[in-house]
Amino acid sequence: MTKTVLILGASGLVGSAAAIEFADAGWDVIAASRRKPELLSTVPHRHLALDLTDAAACAAAADSLGAVTHVVYTAVFELPGLIAGWSDPAQIETNGRMLRNILDPLRTKARLKHVSLLQGTKAYGAMVAPMRVPAREAQPRVEHANFYWVQEDYLREVATADGFAFSIFRPQLIVGPNHGVVMNLPPVIGIYAAIRRELGLPFAFPGGATWVWEAADTRLVAGALRWAADAPNAVGETYNLTNGEVFSFRDMWPALGRTLGVPVGVDESLALADYIPAHADVWQRVVERHGLQPIPLKDLLGESHFYADMCFAYGATEPPSPIFVSTVKIRQAGFTMAWDTEQSFCHWLRDLMARKILPPADA
C-alpha cells in the first residue's frame, strides 16, 4: 500500500533530506515550503507552495491533502540575528501557530498515522544554564522560554485526541548541503575560505576557546525520520540524535582547508557575522571569476553566519559548557546509523563546490 508523507519545511536542511530519503524508499512525497526546494529538482515529489503563518492558506491546502498518512514537521521561524530570538515571545508564538495552522485542518482532511516533530538540544536548557552531561531524554523538562514546549504540548494533545502516533527528535548541530537556511555551517565556512584566498590571506580559524561538539549529518536525521515512521517502538518517544562521536572545529580546520584548497594559518579571532558581509565585494569578485551561481550573499548565508560565531565560540577565552547528549536510547531502539563528522563536513563542502555555490578547490 502506497504511503504518503507530507514534508513541512521542505526547502530547509532536514526537510529536503527527508524528502529525498522517503522518495528513495518508494513513498509518495508532498514537499511543502514557501520556495521550491533546489535540492529536490530530480526527486519524484509534488511541491506545495505554502506559508505556514497563513492560516487560511493552510486550511485551503488541506483540502488537497487527504492522501497524507504521515507528516514530517521541520519548518521553523527564526528572527534576524538568530540567537537572541530563541527566547523571544513573538518567535515562540509564531512557531506554535505555524504547527497548529496546518495540523488543525489536516486532522479533519487526512487519516494521519504518524507525525514526526523536530526539536534540538536547546530543549535541555543550555542557553540558560549548563546542561547535564550527558543530557538524556528521560530527564525532567528544563522549563525555559522555548517554542519546543509549545509545539510538543499541542502535538501530544491532538495525537491523544485523534489516535495517531508521533515521535520527537533532538539532533545536534545538523550538517548538510543547503544554503540560505538559518543554521548550516558548510556554506559559511566555504564563503569565508574563498574570501580569505581572494585576499591572499590564510584560512585562519576565527573562533575562540576550543569547544567540543557533536553533530548530525542530514542523511542520518532523514534516516531516523523514515525509521520512526514505521517503527512501533518509536511511537510517543523522544530521541536524541548525533553522528555518534565528538569533535572540535579547531581540530577539524586543517581537513576543511585541504578540502577547500586553502592554506591554514594561525588562529585569528573574527566575527563571521560581521566579516563576511563586510567583504561582500570580495565575494562578488569570486562569484564572477569562477562563474558561480549568481545568488545574493544574504540568500547564501541565511542566518547561518550568526550560528557560526556561536559554534566557533567567537570571543570565548574559556571553553563553553559542554553540550553532550546520550544517543543510547535510539540505538537500543534499533536505529544504529552513524557518520564520520569530519567526512560529513568535507562531503558537503565538495557538494557545494560541485553545484557551483562555492569555487573549486583548485582555483
Helices and strands as residue ranges (DSSP letters): E 4-8, H 13-24, E 28-33, G 38-40, E 46-49, H 55-62, E 70-73, G 83-87, H 89-109, E 114-118, G 121-124, H 147-162, E 165-171, E 174-175, H 185-198, E 212-213, E 216-217, H 218-230, G 232-234, E 237-241, E 247-248, H 249-260, H 272-278, H 280-290, H 297-301, H 304-311, H 328-333, H 341-354
